[in-house]
């Protein structure tokens, strides 16, 4: 685990604290928490394949619902990806 990963995890937690109850349904909040936890403790890409697919699906759902802009949803996804063992692709 690196300091960059732990900082990204902190950003995800802050997002959940700041906007979670107003912009995310309870099941979505849980999905974000589970994704962040899985990614922060993962050592290899193989461990997170399903999580990455779920993150993509959640991003699409948030934008399609109109509750999140594409930019804001992309920020959340980038923070989640930064929690993991793979460097996010910019």
Secondary structure, DSSP 4 states (H G I P E B T S, - for coil): --HHHHHHHHHHHHHIIIIIHHHS-HHHHHHHHHHHHHHHH--SGGGGHHHHHHHHHHHHHHHHHTSS-HHHHHHHHHHHHHTSSSPPP-
